[in-house]
Every structure is written in structure tokens, then in C-alpha cells.
């Protein structure tokens, strides 16, 4: 299950707890919309919540919530600081008796192994369900250790042979990234290119943090609340997500109507 789907499930699960007298999706959506506006000073319309419900919980076609601000606010409602925080730290509650789980810390729904001193830390982004053969044969803790040994044994094999192999195929070693003019790109942490200012991989920034190269397409209607900007030496650059300008280290600010009108839109295209 994707992190966004998990988030929407958690939002409506919490809404059922907060509003026990509201059982329908429209009733819950109405209460959520009111709560977000009154307590979080953020507007998400009732119909939008209904669309989220249909797409991620109901039988509707799954949609993609691309607005990171909305994802952050939804994450805050269920107790996390940001969507990144939710993605990294959320642990789904399993129904009693449904399954046996081995909780392994995970990140970005892919298997990673890190050697820390003399210890091995295996990180994964969701619960690892114990194989049926372990449960059926009553191996208990021994079964858990057996499963764990597959990961650890694989790690040592990878280290000694300089050819990393995962349980189901090659492990992606691209665990770092660098800023390449308009977006972040993956790189090996062993990359020696002096022009690459490497930093730990952040899947959210890789996917959503971009410099907007066509400023002439921005208007107050389509950019307000959805873009951020950096102003340096009289030059203004717009970005698709809040954060820091990778070129000068300045904190980004939310685009205002004045900034959009003055430094973007048709007027910019005419000047250029």
C-alpha cells in the first residue's frame, strides 16, 4: 500500500474516532473540512475529502495527491510534522490475529542495509510479514532469526564480493543525490565527481522539488499556494516545493501575488 493511501486511511480512521456520530464519507468529509479550516487555518473542501475517500478507500480510481502542502497538513492531523515524517516513521496497526509481523525499520519501500560500527541495521519502509512456512511449522523466534539471517547473510555476501545482490535481485546503491541545475538526481555515495555536492537521498525532494524553468507560465491562479521562491542579487527563482535554494542556501518563501505578478507570468516572457 502506498504511503499516500496509508495516510488517507489514517485520516479517516482518526476522523471516525473524533466524530463517532458521523459514519458516512460525506459526514466525515464535512467535519474534516470544518476542522482543518477552524483549527489548522487551512482549507480543504468537503468534496475534495470525498474524492480522496473514493480514490483511496472506496472503489474509485486512485488519484495522485501532488500538493506537498496538503500532504503535510493531512500528516499533521494524524500526529506527524510533515508527510516526510509520516513516510519515515508511520507504523501501521495490524488487527489482532490477522498476521504475524516482524517489525523492521524501513525507508522508501526498498531494502537497504547499513553497517554501523560492528552492528548491522536493516531498514525497510513497511512491516515484513513472516512467511507462512515459518508460522505453519511453529518455528517461533527461530523462524524470525532465520528470516533475519537471510538479510544479514546477504549483506556480508555483498560486502565481500563487491557485487551487491538483494534477495530478489540487485540492491540499488544510489543512496545519495545531488542538485543538477533544475532538480535532484540520484548518485552513488562513492561518486567522486567534484561538481556533485552529494547529500543523503531524500525521495520526497527527488520526486517533488524542482526549479520552475518556465516562469512565464505562472499566474496568481495557478501558482499561489503552490510555489515558493528565492530572491538573490535581484534574480527570482521559483520552486515546486518549500525548502532551501540549492544554489545559494537561502530559505524559500511562499510566493505572493506581488512576487508572481512582478517576476513571473507573461511580463517575464516579454522582457526576455
Buried (B, 14 or more C-beta within 10 A) or exposed (E): EEBBBBBBBBBBEBBEEEBEEBEEBEBBBBBBBEBBEEEEEBEBEBEBBBBBBBBBBEEEEEEEBEBBBBBBBBBBBBEBEBBBBBBBEBEEEEEEEEEBBBEBEBBBEEBBBEEEEEEBEBBBBBBBBBBEEBBEEEBEEEBBEBBBEEBEEBBEEBEEEEEBEBEEEEBBBBBBBBBEEBBBBBBBEEBEEEEBEBBEBBBBBBEBBBBBEEBBBBBBEEBBEBBBBBBEEEEBBBBBBBBBBBEEEBEBEEBEEEBBEEBBBEEBEEEE
